[in-house]
Every structure is written in structure tokens, then in C-alpha cells.
Amino acid sequence: MMHDARGSRLRRDINALIRDPNQNISASKLWVNIGNAVTVYLLIAYGELIVLHWEVLAVLLTILVAPDLLKKVISLKYGETTSTVAESRMVIKETTTTPPKAD
């Protein structure tokens, strides 16, 4: 029983890496994760050569940092993300009642 719970949690975590909230495969998430994997591989395999050329290091580190940085900048500029806006609308809809009509 415990093994099944851990297995399904791992599966959910892996699905979250490439799927959007509607459970469709997200191309952007997929390519970001592929880019991150390639970048980490290059940093590990060719670390000494990369450090000698700061331009290459800057590009590789930008690939690792840029997606999360862009999300945070957008969040700071525009406030809530679409998922939290949708959740808050659902809460407002559930808690709001229609006032009685005045005769």
C-alpha cells in the first residue's frame, strides 16, 4: 500500500514537469526541462572549458535562470498569475450570494 502511494506521487511530480493544469502536454514546460537538462549536462561535462569562456557560461546560466526569472518579473508587474485569479474567482462565486429583490 505504501509503495503505491509513493509511486503515484512520483508519477504526479513527473507529470507536473510537462503537463499544464488541464493535463495537456505543455510544449513550453517540455522544452524548458529539456534545455535545463542539456545545460546541466554541458556544465558537468565541459565545466573547465566553459569557465574559461565567460560568454558561454553566461548563456548557459541564462538558460537555467531565465524561465523562472521571467515568471517572477511578470508576477511582480501584473500581480497574480492566471491560476490564482481563476481560483479566487471560484471562491468569490461560491461565497457571494445574490441580494434579495426589493419590492
C-alpha positions in Angstrom: 0.0 0.0 0.0 2.8 2.4 0.9 4.6 1.7 -2.3 1.6 2.6 -4.4 1.3 6.0 -2.6 4.9 6.8 -3.3 4.7 5.6 -6.9 1.6 7.7 -7.7 3.2 10.8 -6.1 6.3 10.4 -8.2 4.1 10.0 -11.3 2.2 13.2 -10.4 5.5 15.0 -9.9 6.8 13.8 -13.3 3.5 14.7 -14.9 3.7 18.2 -13.4 7.1 18.7 -15.1 5.5 18.5 -18.6 1.7 19.0 -18.2 -0.4 22.1 -17.7 -3.3 22.3 -15.1 -5.7 20.8 -17.7 -3.4 17.8 -18.0 -2.4 18.6 -21.6 1.3 18.3 -22.5 2.8 21.8 -22.4 5.4 22.4 -25.1 7.0 25.3 -23.1 7.4 23.2 -20.0 8.8 20.3 -22.0 11.4 22.5 -23.8 12.4 24.3 -20.6 13.1 21.0 -18.9 15.0 19.7 -21.9 17.0 22.9 -22.0 17.8 22.6 -18.3 18.9 19.0 -18.6 21.2 19.8 -21.6 22.6 22.8 -19.7 23.4 20.9 -16.6 25.0 18.1 -18.7 27.2 20.7 -20.5 28.2 22.3 -17.2 29.2 18.9 -15.8 30.9 17.5 -18.9 32.7 20.7 -20.1 32.9 22.7 -16.9 36.6 23.6 -17.1 36.3 24.8 -20.7 33.1 26.7 -20.1 34.5 28.6 -17.1 37.4 29.9 -19.4 34.9 31.5 -21.8 32.6 33.7 -19.8 30.2 34.2 -22.7 29.4 30.6 -22.9 28.9 30.4 -19.1 26.6 33.5 -19.3 24.4 31.9 -22.0 24.2 28.6 -20.1 23.3 30.2 -16.8 20.8 32.4 -18.5 19.1 29.3 -19.9 18.8 27.9 -16.4 17.7 31.1 -14.7 15.6 33.0 -17.4 12.3 31.0 -17.3 11.9 31.4 -13.5 13.1 34.9 -13.5 10.6 35.8 -16.3 7.8 34.3 -14.3 8.7 36.3 -11.2 9.0 39.5 -13.2 5.6 39.0 -14.8 4.1 38.2 -11.4 5.6 41.3 -9.8 4.4 43.5 -12.7 0.9 42.2 -13.1 0.2 40.6 -9.8 -1.5 37.2 -9.5 -1.0 34.5 -12.1 -3.9 33.2 -14.1 -4.3 30.1 -12.0 -4.6 32.1 -8.7 -7.0 34.5 -10.4 -9.2 31.6 -11.5 -9.1 30.1 -8.0 -10.0 33.4 -6.4 -12.9 33.9 -8.8 -14.3 30.5 -7.9 -14.0 31.4 -4.2 -15.8 34.7 -4.8 -18.5 32.9 -6.8 -19.1 30.3 -4.1 -19.2 32.8 -1.2 -21.2 35.6 -2.9 -24.9 35.5 -2.5 -27.5 37.4 -4.6 -29.1 40.1 -2.5 -32.9 39.8 -2.2 -35.0 41.9 -4.5 -36.7 45.0 -3.0 -40.4 45.2 -3.6 
